[in-house]
Amino acid sequence: MNLWQLFALIVIVDALGIFLLFLVLRKKRGGTILAQFADKTVVRSCSSANFFGQQSRGCMQVRGNGELVLTADELFYEMWIPKKQLRIPRSSITNVSKVYAHLMKSCGFPLLKVEFTNADGQADAAAWLVRDLPAWMDDLKPAAGAK
């Protein structure tokens, strides 16, 4: 086996390990997160939402996968690694739109951008790559009053 074949094998094994870790985290954390909402009606959820950052925290945030949950009262997101949460009361959502980049990050697919008033009373925004973007936008628009 030459050096290039060994390098290719290492890269493939690493990629497979990362993929398996992603699957394990998705299953383990997804059930735990949804259990928090057992007493609420979950309107929509995505167990593999890719977070593109919160505008008020700047463009140096890392993207990450996690669970995005929409209830009648809030939009909740928990990133798996690093573990962090974002809670957006539905009453503070001011607009919902489809964008192709957020905080200088893009992936070639449309993103769900949610604009809201944060806890400090300032305009803020966050964006995610989600499955079924039109359905997410439809479910969020009545709270945002977006057109």
RANOR-V924883 format. One record per helix or strand. SS is the DSSP state (A for helix, B for strand). FROM is the first residue (numbers start at 0). LEN is the number of residues. Records with the same first field share a line. If there is no record, write none. Layout:
SS = FROM-LEN ; FROM-LEN
This chain:
A = 2-33 ; 54-3 ; 89-3 ; 132-12
B = 41-13 ; 63-8 ; 73-6 ; 83-6 ; 92-7 ; 101-1 ; 104-1 ; 110-7 ; 122-7
